Amino acid sequence: MSSVNLFRLDASILPAASASAEIADLTEAEWVAAHPGGSVVRRHLGADPLPSDAWALATTAGFTPEEDLSAGQREALALAAELAGELEAADAVILAVPLYNYGVSQHFKAWADLVITGCGAGNPLLKGTPTVLVTTLGGGYGPGTPREGWDHSTPYLRRVVADMWGADLTLIKRELTLAATTPAMEPLRGLADEQRELALGEARDAGRALAGK
């Protein structure tokens, strides 16, 4: 029997204190426990960001004759193909992606754009692949909150991961992650603790489901 492969992506800019990583760690642990012989491929965009010009180089390479490609364009094309290949080879996927400034961070967007360039915009490279998307938000964005409608990250992530790439998607969303360290959010700390415990429970359940698919 061939070994199974988990791909995990982290995008926190604070790896040592990442709320999204805490959740993703539990999901990964459940998968690894069920697949002790499996392999885990990891990318951490916060700790090891991709070159900021790679997407532009890879994209313009598509309109450039082979003989005229620069060294930078060739490297960018190879990187795009590598990133797309990591996802395409996965039997299961975990994506840990915090919200920053009401959207996805530039280093995650660079990764997604390069994957799309590497696989083609119409290629559902995760079709049917069980995928857990962990997203964390510092504040509250639910109905009736002052920032209702300001979460421009989660809809984008769903559109790309589920609609474009065809993943069998499970979403784990934790809000109020900044309550513990923000004085103005002190009244919300009890609710924030509840959100954390709920997310951790969902992570364990999602990991077991991920391992069984």
C-alpha positions in Angstrom: 0.0 0.0 0.0 1.4 3.4 -0.9 1.9 6.0 1.8 -0.6 8.8 2.3 0.5 12.4 2.2 -0.7 15.4 4.2 0.0 18.9 3.1 0.0 21.7 5.7 0.3 25.4 5.1 0.7 28.0 7.9 0.4 31.8 7.2 0.8 33.4 10.7 3.4 36.1 11.0 3.8 35.1 14.7 4.7 31.4 14.6 5.6 31.2 18.3 2.2 32.6 19.4 -0.1 31.5 16.6 -3.8 30.9 17.4 -4.3 29.3 14.0 -1.3 27.0 14.5 -2.7 25.8 17.8 -5.8 24.7 16.1 -4.1 23.2 13.1 -1.7 21.3 15.4 -4.6 19.3 16.9 -6.0 18.5 13.5 -2.6 17.3 12.2 -2.0 15.2 15.4 -5.3 13.3 14.8 -4.3 12.7 11.1 -0.8 11.5 12.1 -2.1 9.2 14.8 -4.3 7.5 12.2 -1.5 7.4 9.5 1.8 6.8 11.4 3.5 5.9 8.2 2.2 8.9 6.3 4.3 11.9 5.2 3.6 15.5 6.1 4.7 18.3 3.7 4.8 21.7 5.3 5.1 25.3 4.2 5.2 28.2 6.6 4.6 31.4 4.7 5.2 33.6 7.7 8.5 32.1 8.6 9.6 31.5 5.1 7.8 33.9 2.7 7.8 33.5 -1.0 9.6 36.1 -3.2 7.3 39.1 -3.6 8.0 39.3 -7.4 7.6 35.6 -8.2 3.9 35.8 -9.3 4.5 38.7 -11.7 7.5 36.9 -13.2 5.7 33.6 -13.6 2.7 35.4 -15.1 4.7 37.4 -17.6 6.6 34.3 -18.5 3.4 32.9 -20.0 3.5 35.7 -22.6 7.2 35.4 -23.3 8.8 33.2 -25.9 10.8 30.3 -24.4 14.1 31.6 -25.8 13.5 35.1 -24.3 12.7 34.0 -20.7 14.9 35.6 -18.1 16.5 33.5 -15.3 14.0 35.1 -12.9 11.0 34.1 -15.0 12.3 30.5 -15.3 12.8 30.3 -11.5 9.3 31.7 -10.9 7.7 29.2 -13.3 9.5 26.4 -11.5 8.4 27.7 -8.1 4.8 27.9 -9.3 4.9 24.4 -10.6 6.4 23.2 -7.3 3.7 24.8 -5.2 0.9 23.5 -7.3 2.5 20.0 -7.2 2.6 20.0 -3.4 -1.2 20.5 -3.3 -1.9 18.1 -6.2 0.0 15.3 -4.5 -1.8 15.7 -1.2 -4.3 13.1 0.0 -5.4 15.6 2.8 -4.8 19.3 3.4 -4.7 21.6 6.3 -4.5 25.4 5.7 -4.0 27.7 8.7 -4.7 31.2 7.6 -5.3 34.2 9.9 -7.2 37.3 8.9 -5.0 40.4 8.7 -6.4 43.9 8.0 -9.8 42.5 7.2 -8.4 40.2 4.4 -5.8 37.6 3.6 -2.2 38.6 4.0 0.0 39.5 1.0 2.2 36.4 1.5 -0.8 34.1 1.5 -2.1 35.8 -1.6 1.3 35.4 -3.3 1.2 31.7 -2.6 -2.4 31.3 -3.9 -1.6 33.3 -7.0 1.5 31.2 -7.7 -0.5 28.0 -7.2 -3.1 29.2 -9.7 -0.4 30.1 -12.2 1.3 26.7 -11.7 -1.9 24.6 -12.2 -4.0 26.8 -14.4 -7.0 28.9 -13.4 -9.5 26.3 -14.4 -7.8 23.3 -12.8 -9.6 21.9 -9.7 -6.4 20.5 -8.4 -7.9 19.6 -5.0 -11.1 18.1 -6.4 -12.6 15.9 -3.7 -9.5 16.2 -1.5 -10.5 16.5 2.2 -9.3 19.9 3.3 -9.5 21.6 6.7 -9.3 25.4 6.6 -8.4 27.0 9.9 -8.9 30.8 10.1 -8.5 33.0 13.1 -9.7 36.6 13.6 -8.6 39.0 16.2 -12.0 40.7 16.6 -15.6 39.8 16.2 -17.3 39.9 12.8 -20.6 38.2 13.4 -24.2 39.6 12.9 -24.8 42.6 15.0 -21.1 43.4 15.8 -19.5 46.7 14.8 -17.4 44.9 12.2 -20.1 42.8 10.7 -19.3 42.3 7.0 -15.6 43.3 7.4 -14.3 39.8 7.1 -13.1 39.8 3.5 -10.8 36.8 4.1 -13.2 33.9 4.7 -15.3 34.4 1.5 -12.1 34.7 -0.6 -10.7 31.5 1.0 -13.9 29.6 0.3 -14.0 30.8 -3.3 -10.4 29.7 -4.0 -10.1 26.5 -2.0 -13.6 25.1 -2.5 -14.9 26.7 -5.7 -11.8 27.0 -7.8 -9.8 24.1 -6.5 -12.7 21.8 -5.7 -11.7 20.8 -2.2 -14.0 18.9 0.1 -13.8 21.7 2.6 -14.2 21.9 6.4 -14.0 25.3 8.0 -12.9 26.0 11.5 -13.2 29.7 12.4 -12.2 31.2 15.7 -12.8 34.9 16.5 -11.7 37.3 19.3 -8.2 36.0 19.4 -6.9 39.4 20.6 -9.2 39.7 23.5 -6.7 38.3 26.0 -4.1 41.0 25.2 -6.4 44.0 24.3 -7.6 46.0 27.3 -10.6 47.4 25.4 -11.8 43.8 24.7 -11.6 42.7 28.4 -15.5 42.2 28.6 -15.2 39.8 25.7 -12.6 37.5 27.3 -15.1 34.9 28.5 -16.6 34.7 25.1 -13.2 34.5 23.6 -12.3 31.5 25.8 -15.5 29.8 24.7 -14.6 30.4 21.1 -11.1 28.9 21.7 -12.4 25.7 23.3 -15.0 25.3 20.6 -12.4 25.6 17.9 -10.1 23.2 19.6 -12.9 20.6 19.8 -13.7 21.2 16.2 -10.1 20.7 15.3 -10.0 17.3 16.9 -13.2 16.2 15.2 -11.9 17.5 11.9 -8.6 15.7 12.3 -10.4 12.4 12.8 -12.7 13.0 9.9 -9.7 14.0 7.7 -7.9 10.8 8.7 -10.8 8.7 7.8 -11.5 10.1 4.3 
